[in-house]
Amino acid sequence: MALAMTAPALHAAEERLIILNEGLWQQDNGRVSYFEDGTVISNSWFSDINGYKLGDTPNDIIAVNDNLIAIAVNWSNIVQFITPEGKAVAATEDIPNNRKLATDGRYVYISSYGHECFVDGDYEYFDNGGYVAKIDTSDFRVTDAVEVGYEPEGIAYYKGYLFVANTGGYAFQEAHEYETTVSVIDAETMAVVRNVDTGQINLYGKMSQSGQYLCINSPGDYYDVQAATIIFDCDAAIAGAPDEECFVSLEYAATYNCTDKSGHFYAIGSRYSYYTGDYTFNYVIIDPEAVMASGGGDGVTEDFPGTVLDDIKKFSMPYGLFVNPYTGYIYATDAGDYTAAGALYQWTPDGNLIGKYKLYINPAHFLALRPESLSGIGNISDDMTDGNADENMTIYNLQGIPVTSPLPGHIYIRNGKKFIYNNY
């Protein structure tokens, strides 16, 4: 339901978004909104379809493949699996205090602050840190888990490896320090192969991925250690480069970040100080390749398209940022005072504001569904099935993440079209 303006009619079912509303912590009121072509179809989509609540504080959502979506419901200790139509098909409660999700299309990997996990019929305990669990979507069982640093957050899958940002975020209340590392895990064996020390504490929140590059936020300690953004090169880490050659640290926060269709990172940085009780913000677009090549001397601008930046600066409290990987439409959410319904803003790829819509409490996490015009095998472009068409075009997976090493037989997106990569 539009608050102030209604988006013009788009090509039928081109903009299809699932948005997680976190609700209020410990209030068991997390909700799912479904948005389609200028209309919020429902702000209680999951419960409308399934007849029961999603749970308490949902905090991540990913597409596993064409037919399956995973949702991390943190305070309910649930990983919920649904179809793209919203129907619940499975759930696991074997991973308490779950955080963020990644996938290779068969397995789902999830970070956890917890110290125990039910793996293959028995409990495993981790006393010296949090862990990453591996769920087999053929039966939705946890098949393996591996300990990483304390309170791990963002997680990404790339070339057979997992990259996990460790926070140590409970350092203010537990007997350990803040973490500064990114753990690199062999996804097949679930063994940690190295820990890259970034020298930056508290690598917190969901990370964005652009091919080999990751955008990782650090809010600092909210006192004397300032916030920063880490641009991380997965290829360098896999190749065994020294820690300092695997990343560049930027003097910006990236609290809410996403990847655009060109492979750049959009970031809204929210910096909080316990000294003043105030928030300060930065708004940047990051070209990861330029940043890595220049050591941070180049590749950062505020050149958001159209009115996007001016509009966001008027928000009460930015809470989410997203670019639809299929269409390029830009979205952001405003949480307001955190206790009442938030708002979704929509811009064209050129940055023209076309809609503002009422969501639920603390709308934060996005997933774009494939436009209906791309549905069906008949819409797979014949001239792209050999995997060799126009080498300069960026290839995206179904989560909208650029990929540099597509897998034969998997479905990808290039130039807004779905195709099967068959370059064996």
Summary of the structure (lengths in Angstrom):
residues: 424
radius of gyration: 20.1
end to end distance: 47.2
largest distance: 60.0
contacts: 1508
relative contact order: 0.12
helix: 8%
strand: 45%
